[in-house]
Amino acid sequence: MRVKLFLILSVLSCAQANAAVNMEELKPDDVVKTSVSLGERTYPLPAGDWHVIARYSSNGLDWAGNPFPVRNVLLAQYKNKALFSMLRLISSPTDIPGVSRRHEWKDDPCGNLKEVYLKNTLQGNYNLPECLYVKPILGFGLGTGAYWGDANRRIQEAGASIPPVALYVDYNYFRDGGFVHYSVWLNPDIAGIPRDPTRLAIDSKWGVKNITGQYKQFVDQASSWAYQLAASVKSSYKDDFQPIPDLPYPAEK
């Protein structure tokens, strides 16, 4: 019985990975579910309909100044005329030859972080940095420019409201010349948390030093979920596809 159950779960996991949409082929306004692929890797998505609201292709530079391709996609979920969540995935479709040591990346994702609820380097080290953090975004809103301007326009076209505060979950993982940067914005309105329009952290109920009650409860739920997200993304990066649990909102009544 255990063998049969294991086989069923393995088949389901493979089916989810095989359903991945190629990130290189995504176009604005496409809708994706379950997972996206880039190069030889497949990355999980939390459950739901994810709308492509912006895309960006660029080149990074390795330690020697050699360019390597970077892909960036921004997705959004909507619910009841509100921005339910946003998700951004940044990675390279190919590993970067010769880059396997920390200083060659010239990146310290956990360095200089301020006003964070959670910061953890997990199993990262100098050679292979890793960082997970959760922080408030006070005065949350999308900027201008081509990337954020496109995202803002598509959210407006969807008729979705944008909250004044968002919780930002961010995970960076570097390994053997490759990397993934996975970010999720959560909307406290969806969790039924009363709005606090204060934009100064020192006065806001969302301020790291001030947070209590239902504000802290939602942050704790998001932080616990963040660890699950990191584990799923890391495992999937290493070719062992693992779904991400549902977004950490209360169950609908």
PyMOL commands that set and color helices and strands:
alter all, ss='L'
color gray80, all
select helices_A, chain A and resi 2-18+23-25+102-105+145-157+188-191+213-237
alter helices_A, ss='H'
color red, helices_A
select strands_A, chain A and resi 21-22+31-32+35-38+41-44+50-61+67-79+82-91+118-120+130-138+165-175+178-186
alter strands_A, ss='S'
color yellow, strands_A
deselect
rebuild
show_as cartoon
